[in-house]
Amino acid sequence: MILETLIVGPLETNCYILGAEDTGEAVVIDPGAGVPAIMGALEEKDLGVRYIFNTHGHFDHVAGDGRLKDATGAEIMLHPADAFLLEALEDQASVFGIAVHGTPKVDIPLMDGFQLALGEVRGTVLHTPGHTPGSVCLLVGGKAFVGDTIFAGSVGRTDLPGGSYEEIAQSVRRLLALGDGVELYPGHGPKTTVGRERAHNPLVMEFLKEA
C-alpha cells in the first residue's frame, strides 16, 4: 500500500493518499485544499483517484472535493448525517476568505461497517460521531484515519453545530478498543497510536473514567 500525507489549507489539514500498488488506484482522504499539490503527488506515484473519502463535512476537509472530482472523475464519499455541513460549504469557507468550487454532490453515502475495496487496500468505516454527527474513521489494517475525532494529546472540539461531548467520548472509547498498536492518523497534527493516547492523553483518560 502507498501512503502519502500532504498538509493543505489555512488550518493545516492532513490530506492522505492511499494507493493500491496492484491496481494503481487511490483514495484521497480529506482534500480540504491544495488540489494541484494532490494531483502532483498522484502523478508522481502514477495513481488514479477512484474515491474521495471525507471523514466529516467541515470545509477544511471537503473544500477541494469539487475540483478534485472534476479533475479525476472520482466518487465523493461522506456520511449522510453531515450533509447539512456540505450544503453550507460556501458559508463555512467564506469565514476564512476561501472560495470553493461549488457544492459537491455525494456519490456514496458512508455508513458504519461500509467496506472500502481498492485493490490491495481494504478498509472498514467506523461511524464516530461527536465532532460532527457524521464523523467517520477509516480502518485499514493497523492504521486508522480518524479525522478530527482524536488527535495526539487531544480530541476534536464539540462546541460546533452538531457536536456532542457524550458522543465523542463514546467514539473515542470505540477507537481505543481497536488495540494499543493501531496507528492513528488524525485530521491535524502528527500521527500517534492508541496506546500512546490511552497512556498520555488527558481527555482520553477522562473518557475512560466516565465509562
C-alpha positions as CSV (number, residue, x, y, z in Angstrom):
1,M,0.0,0.0,0.0
2,I,1.2,3.5,-0.9
3,L,0.6,6.2,1.8
4,E,1.3,9.9,1.2
5,T,0.5,12.7,3.6
6,L,0.0,16.3,2.4
7,I,-0.7,19.3,4.7
8,V,-3.3,21.5,3.0
9,G,-5.2,24.7,3.6
10,P,-5.2,27.5,6.2
11,L,-6.0,25.1,9.0
12,E,-3.1,22.8,8.0
13,T,-5.4,19.8,7.4
14,N,-3.8,16.4,6.9
15,C,-4.8,15.0,3.4
16,Y,-3.9,11.4,3.0
17,I,-3.5,9.5,-0.3
18,L,-3.9,5.7,0.0
19,G,-2.8,3.9,-3.2
20,A,-3.1,0.3,-4.2
21,E,0.1,-0.8,-5.9
22,D,-1.6,-3.7,-7.6
23,T,-4.2,-1.7,-9.4
24,G,-2.8,1.9,-9.5
25,E,-6.0,3.2,-7.9
26,A,-6.2,5.6,-5.0
27,V,-8.5,7.0,-2.4
28,V,-7.8,10.6,-1.3
29,I,-8.9,11.3,2.3
30,D,-9.9,14.9,3.2
31,P,-8.8,17.0,0.3
32,G,-9.6,20.3,2.1
33,A,-7.5,22.4,-0.3
34,G,-4.3,22.1,-2.4
35,V,-5.7,20.2,-5.3
36,P,-2.8,21.0,-7.6
37,A,-0.4,19.5,-5.0
38,I,-2.6,16.5,-4.5
39,M,-2.7,15.9,-8.3
40,G,1.1,16.3,-8.4
41,A,1.5,13.7,-5.7
42,L,-0.8,11.3,-7.6
43,E,1.1,11.8,-10.8
44,E,4.4,11.2,-9.1
45,K,3.1,7.9,-7.8
46,D,1.3,7.1,-11.1
47,L,-2.0,6.7,-9.3
48,G,-5.6,7.4,-10.5
49,V,-8.2,8.5,-8.0
50,R,-11.3,6.3,-7.6
51,Y,-12.7,7.7,-4.3
52,I,-12.7,10.9,-2.4
53,F,-13.2,10.0,1.3
54,N,-14.4,12.7,3.7
55,T,-14.0,12.0,7.4
56,H,-16.6,14.7,8.1
57,G,-18.2,17.8,6.4
58,H,-16.2,20.7,7.7
59,F,-14.8,23.0,5.0
60,D,-11.1,22.3,5.8
61,H,-11.7,18.7,5.0
62,V,-14.0,18.9,1.9
63,A,-13.3,22.2,0.2
64,G,-11.2,20.6,-2.5
65,D,-13.8,17.8,-3.3
66,G,-15.3,19.6,-6.3
67,R,-12.1,20.5,-8.0
68,L,-10.6,17.0,-7.4
69,K,-13.8,15.3,-8.7
70,D,-13.8,17.5,-11.8
71,A,-10.1,16.6,-12.5
72,T,-10.4,12.9,-11.9
73,G,-14.0,11.7,-12.0
74,A,-13.6,10.2,-8.5
75,E,-16.7,9.4,-6.4
76,I,-17.2,11.5,-3.3
77,M,-17.9,9.7,0.0
78,L,-19.5,11.2,3.1
79,H,-21.8,10.1,5.9
80,P,-25.3,11.4,5.3
81,A,-25.5,13.0,8.8
82,D,-23.0,15.6,7.7
83,A,-25.0,16.6,4.5
84,F,-26.1,19.8,6.2
85,L,-22.4,20.9,6.5
86,L,-21.7,20.1,2.9
87,E,-24.7,22.2,1.9
88,A,-23.3,25.1,3.9
89,L,-19.8,24.7,2.4
90,E,-19.6,28.1,0.8
91,D,-20.7,29.8,4.0
92,Q,-18.2,27.8,6.1
93,A,-15.3,28.7,3.7
94,S,-16.2,32.3,3.4
95,V,-15.5,32.9,7.1
96,F,-11.8,32.2,6.2
97,G,-12.0,34.1,2.9
98,I,-11.8,30.9,0.9
99,A,-13.6,30.4,-2.4
100,V,-14.9,26.9,-3.1
101,H,-15.7,25.2,-6.3
102,G,-19.5,24.9,-5.9
103,T,-21.2,22.4,-3.6
104,P,-20.1,18.9,-4.5
105,K,-22.6,16.0,-4.7
106,V,-22.1,12.9,-2.5
107,D,-21.9,9.8,-4.7
108,I,-21.5,7.2,-2.0
109,P,-23.1,7.6,1.5
110,L,-20.9,6.2,4.2
111,M,-22.4,4.1,6.9
112,D,-20.9,2.2,9.8
113,G,-19.4,-1.1,8.6
114,F,-19.1,0.1,5.0
115,Q,-16.3,-1.9,3.3
116,L,-14.0,0.0,1.0
117,A,-12.2,-2.2,-1.5
118,L,-9.5,-0.7,-3.7
119,G,-7.2,-3.5,-5.0
120,E,-5.0,-4.5,-2.1
121,V,-6.3,-1.6,0.0
122,R,-9.2,-2.9,2.1
123,G,-10.9,-0.7,4.7
124,T,-13.8,-0.6,7.1
125,V,-15.8,2.6,8.0
126,L,-16.4,3.3,11.7
127,H,-19.1,5.9,12.4
128,T,-17.6,8.0,15.2
129,P,-19.9,11.0,15.9
130,G,-19.1,13.7,18.3
131,H,-17.1,16.3,16.5
132,T,-19.9,16.3,13.9
133,P,-22.9,14.0,13.6
134,G,-21.5,12.2,10.6
135,S,-17.8,11.9,11.5
136,V,-16.3,8.6,10.4
137,C,-12.9,6.9,10.6
138,L,-11.4,4.5,8.1
139,L,-9.6,1.5,9.4
140,V,-7.1,-0.1,7.0
141,G,-5.2,-2.9,8.6
142,G,-3.4,-1.5,11.6
143,K,-4.0,2.1,10.6
144,A,-7.0,4.3,11.4
145,F,-7.6,7.6,9.6
146,V,-9.6,9.3,12.3
147,G,-10.4,12.8,11.0
148,D,-11.0,15.2,13.9
149,T,-12.2,12.6,16.4
150,I,-8.9,12.3,18.2
151,F,-5.5,13.9,18.0
152,A,-2.1,13.4,19.5
153,G,-2.8,14.7,23.0
154,S,-6.3,15.9,22.4
155,V,-9.7,15.2,20.9
156,G,-12.0,17.0,18.5
157,R,-14.0,20.0,19.7
158,T,-17.7,19.5,20.3
159,D,-18.9,23.1,20.5
160,L,-19.7,23.5,16.8
161,P,-23.1,22.7,15.3
162,G,-23.9,19.1,15.7
163,G,-21.1,18.4,18.2
164,S,-21.6,16.2,21.2
165,Y,-19.3,15.6,24.2
166,E,-21.1,12.4,25.1
167,E,-20.9,11.0,21.5
168,I,-17.2,11.9,21.1
169,A,-16.4,10.2,24.4
170,Q,-18.2,7.0,23.2
171,S,-16.5,7.3,19.8
172,V,-13.0,7.6,21.3
173,R,-13.7,4.6,23.6
174,R,-14.6,2.7,20.4
175,L,-11.2,3.6,18.8
176,L,-9.4,2.6,22.0
177,A,-10.9,-0.9,21.7
178,L,-9.1,-1.4,18.4
179,G,-5.9,-2.1,20.3
180,D,-2.8,-0.2,21.5
181,G,-0.8,-1.0,18.5
182,V,-3.2,0.7,16.0
183,E,-1.7,3.8,14.4
184,L,-4.0,6.9,14.4
185,Y,-3.7,9.3,11.5
186,P,-5.6,12.5,12.6
187,G,-7.0,15.4,10.5
188,H,-4.4,17.7,12.0
189,G,-1.0,17.3,13.6
190,P,1.2,14.2,13.9
191,K,0.2,10.6,13.8
192,T,0.0,8.7,17.1
193,T,-1.1,5.3,18.4
194,V,-4.0,4.1,20.5
195,G,-1.6,3.0,23.2
196,R,0.1,6.4,23.4
197,E,-3.2,8.3,23.7
198,R,-4.5,5.8,26.3
199,A,-1.5,6.5,28.4
200,H,-0.8,10.2,27.9
201,N,-3.9,12.0,26.5
202,P,-5.7,13.6,29.5
203,L,-9.1,13.8,27.7
204,V,-8.9,10.2,26.8
205,M,-8.2,9.3,30.4
206,E,-11.2,11.3,31.4
207,F,-13.4,9.5,28.9
208,L,-12.2,6.1,30.3
209,K,-13.0,7.2,33.9
210,E,-16.6,8.1,32.8
211,A,-17.2,4.7,31.1
